[in-house]
């Protein structure tokens, strides 16, 4: 079974559209994350959710909103998509203590035309 | 979190040990050293972490110098599937914030 899964794997859309990326983890972890990897391959943290509470928000535009319906899911909703939003988005999860390892999903490649 | 410095790329012959260095000269006493890798187009994968003692698991060994200003990740018998970008990260134990740098692109050659 896949520990951290993301859908869709690829997403191609037009500027100005609203889209969502879904993430699910079946590890029973308490904390989930969203990362963005741009064309230069730098991986940057965007959000962290612990027990359905946002605990990190790395100054991303408010067009991006994480939504967690339950502990196993952390979805990323993006409004008014821009060309610069094109990137690979990774979801990750982590158990309990903050020094534990993070488990990453396979990524969603978003292309904004 | 302390900044890390890694060589941008390294090559290693298949079956030989791959030694990947990382400098973290400004590391503080409560910061751990973590290593992750990212195989092409996949999500990052945890390898190992440590505070000050050397660590070993089924994937790799982590050697941390006594002053903790640098560390080396050792893959004892590199295979072609170990070709990836390897990231050295330092972070405090109580922080969920993990900041990736540029990493080292390791190429294992036949």
Interface residues (C-beta under 8 A of the other chain):
Chain A: X4 X31 X33 X41 X42 X43 X44 X45 X48 X50 X55 X56 X90 X92 X94 X97 X98 X99 X101 X102 X103 X104 X105 X106 X107
Chain B: X32 X34 X38 X41 X42 X43 X44 X45 X46 X49 X85 X87 X93 X94 X95 X96 X97 X98 X99 X100 X102
